[in-house]
Amino acid sequence: MRSFFSYLIPFSILFWSVAVASDYYEQLILKPLPQSTLLASFNFKSNTTLSQFEAHNFRYFPRSLGQILQHVGTRELHLRFSLGRWDAESWGARPWDGTKEGGTGVELWAWLEAETDEEADRKWRSLTNALSGLFCASLNFIDETRTTRPVMSFQPEGDHSNSTLANMQLLHGVLPREVVCTENLTPFLKLLPCKGKAGISSLLDGHKLFDASWQSMAIDIRPICPEGEECVLQIEQTIDMVLDIERSKRPRDNPIPRPPPGHELKCNSSKPYHSGDTCFPTDFAEGQEWALDQIFGKSVKGTCPLTDSNVPPVCVQVPHTRDIYTTAGATEIKNPNGLSRCYQIPSESDFSMILPRMSREGENAKTDADEIVKPETPLLYAERSFTGHGYERGGVRTILTNPSPDTEVEFVYMESLPWFMRIYLHTLRAHIEGGSGSQKDVIEEIYYRPALDRVRGTQLELRMRIPPASTVFLTYDFEKSILRYTEYPPDANRGFDVAAAIITILPSEAPNAPLARQKTSNLRTTTLLLSLPTPDFSMPYNVIIFTSTAIALAFGGLYNILIRRFVGADEGPEVISGGLKGKIIVGVMKLIGKLKGAKGKVD
């Protein structure tokens, strides 16, 4: 099993040393996936020495973010904005081994310099409030009920001294309900040196990014201390997206899909139901022709003048047998492994590339192996769902599958649950299918921090080991709490979002383990939608309307009695004669009297 970027190993080893030494570099990696999809990974790295950072001398490191980190004493920070679901069965292993991925919504974890828990909580609130304003997100809603302190799941990625580690505290928060949109992308681009005006960042557009089947934006800040050199503070910004090629090629002014005519359809004649009036299209099976400016709606506007010229800005993971045509001035660099190539592009002219459709017929017919690189098999498959029915109790079932036929997988499974999900720890069960072993063999260690109503949520961490070619069913039961009517969101009947489970696959200790097993990798499950007992919110309004009506009737009658003036019948004319209305009535009565008198004389 090879990692996502194992095909770029000769390049990555060189570029990693260059990236640490240089101040800024950027790179776009394109990888066609099955079913006519395309994975686009944008990676940006900026470095500044710790001495310059502490002296407030910001060059490539964004000042707005650096001042926040200095104010709250943040030693390491990781922020994720994610949307969609990664289809591991079709797309294979996750990009960057899942280390740049977060759960649906917004996820944040950081190591803060604090001596006590109270000081860490105070700095955590300041950090979330500041980041909320910087990224136009609802990070200020990460309160103590949505904050956990992981014990086994996360480890610092940067280089920290022992004295610094002793005073560092890890805090983790997640907002699964947060909707990631364009207003989060704009501040993300403003952190880049070229602000999305030049280089590969000029391809980023909210219409394309948030129309993807899956997308993730990541920001990682950590100190790095190369041997024999001064320590630097590195900020790494990553955007990964999976685009549907056919959907992305639609023009923006006419996005409605139009069915092609019948004579233009390419049918799969191997299907048993194939006939003159029945067709199974083969477009998705054979791939499609696409161009960079078609997928993103525009070309790359040269190179960022601040980037390292030794790092090719665009790389494509396709076999060398795949035809690629580029604009004039681009230089191709092929990887010796035959599975990827990179391009040096002109600094002041637009760049684009075209990957034509390859013929599947004739003497030089091509196969899938000539068009795309076969996706790597993930180290672990995971899916999670609710069980049970009703509004009183329920259950959670997680299915974990190890596809390797000869290697076991050791990992840490973490769930951060809201306080209104009261789990029964004694119902925790781990059942193995396809392999030998018991629950004690699967679950090696448990860390459980129970919830307190309206104070903190439930934290559950399990250290597990799955045998080769086996599946583990992890289940437990929980009880649903009844909330106060003021604690329900406006769309209460939709349900409450439960954060995704975090799985951290630990490195293998075997000396001959594959490269993908020698480092830590991550994956997240999908979020869950929990239905709680929901009161009838129309009842308060009915009570208010009924009470208001009764008060109006009672008050109206009482007010009428108190202010109305009662007079005798003999005083009526004098009272009536006053005012304009009285004068009109008196005039009408006189006119009637005259008419009656005239009628009597006639008789």
Stockholm file with secondary structure:
# STOCKHOLM 1.0

chainA/1-603         MRSFFSYLIPFSILFWSVAVASDYYEQLILKPLPQSTLLASFNFKSNTTLSQFEAHNFRYFPRSLGQILQHVGTRELHLRFSLGRWDAESWGARPWDGTKEGGTGVELWAWLEAETDEEADRKWRSLTNALSGLFCASLNFIDETRTTRPVMSFQPEGDHSNSTLANMQLLHGVLPREVVCTENLTPFLKLLPCKGKAGISSLLDGHKLFDASWQSMAIDIRPICPEGEECVLQIEQTIDMVLDIERSKRPRDNPIPRPPPGHELKCNSSKPYHSGDTCFPTDFAEGQEWALDQIFGKSVKGTCPLTDSNVPPVCVQVPHTRDIYTTAGATEIKNPNGLSRCYQIPSESDFSMILPRMSREGENAKTDADEIVKPETPLLYAERSFTGHGYERGGVRTILTNPSPDTEVEFVYMESLPWFMRIYLHTLRAHIEGGSGSQKDVIEEIYYRPALDRVRGTQLELRMRIPPASTVFLTYDFEKSILRYTEYPPDANRGFDVAAAIITILPSEAPNAPLARQKTSNLRTTTLLLSLPTPDFSMPYNVIIFTSTAIALAFGGLYNILIRRFVGADEGPEVISGGLKGKIIVGVMKLIGKLKGAKGKVD
#=GR chainA/1-603 SS CCCTTGGGHHHHHHHHHHHHHSSEEEEEEEEEETTTEEEEEEEEEEEEEHHHHHTTCCSSSCHHHHHHHHHHTEEEEEEEEEEECCCHHHHCSCGGGGTTCCCSEEEEEEEEECSSHHHHHHHHHHHHHHHHHHHTSCGGGCCGGGEECCSSSCCCCSCCCHHHHHTEEEEEEEETTCCCCHHHHHHHHHTSTTTTSSBGGGGCCHHHHTTSSEEEEEEEEEEECCTTSCCEEEEEEEEEEEEEHHHHTSCTTCCSCCCCCGGGCCBCTTSTTCBTTBCCBCHHHHCCCEEHHHHHSSCEESCCTTSCTTSCSEEECCCTTSCCEECTTCEEEECTTSSCEEEECCSSSEECEEECCCCCSSTTCCCHHHHSCCCCCCSCEEEEEEECCSSSEEEEEEEEEECCSSCCEEEEEEEEECTTEEEEEEEEEEEEESSCCCHHHHEEEEEEECCBTTTBCEEEEEEEEECTTEEEEEEEEEEECCCCGGGSCTTGGGCEEECCCEEEECCCCCTTCCGGGSSCEEEECCCEEECCCCCCTHHHHHHHHHHHHHHHHHHHHHHHHHHCCCCCSTTHHHHHTSHHHHHHHHHHHHHHHHHHHHHHHHC
#=GC SS_cons         CCCTTGGGHHHHHHHHHHHHHSSEEEEEEEEEETTTEEEEEEEEEEEEEHHHHHTTCCSSSCHHHHHHHHHHTEEEEEEEEEEECCCHHHHCSCGGGGTTCCCSEEEEEEEEECSSHHHHHHHHHHHHHHHHHHHTSCGGGCCGGGEECCSSSCCCCSCCCHHHHHTEEEEEEEETTCCCCHHHHHHHHHTSTTTTSSBGGGGCCHHHHTTSSEEEEEEEEEEECCTTSCCEEEEEEEEEEEEEHHHHTSCTTCCSCCCCCGGGCCBCTTSTTCBTTBCCBCHHHHCCCEEHHHHHSSCEESCCTTSCTTSCSEEECCCTTSCCEECTTCEEEECTTSSCEEEECCSSSEECEEECCCCCSSTTCCCHHHHSCCCCCCSCEEEEEEECCSSSEEEEEEEEEECCSSCCEEEEEEEEECTTEEEEEEEEEEEEESSCCCHHHHEEEEEEECCBTTTBCEEEEEEEEECTTEEEEEEEEEEECCCCGGGSCTTGGGCEEECCCEEEECCCCCTTCCGGGSSCEEEECCCEEECCCCCCTHHHHHHHHHHHHHHHHHHHHHHHHHHCCCCCSTTHHHHHTSHHHHHHHHHHHHHHHHHHHHHHHHC
//
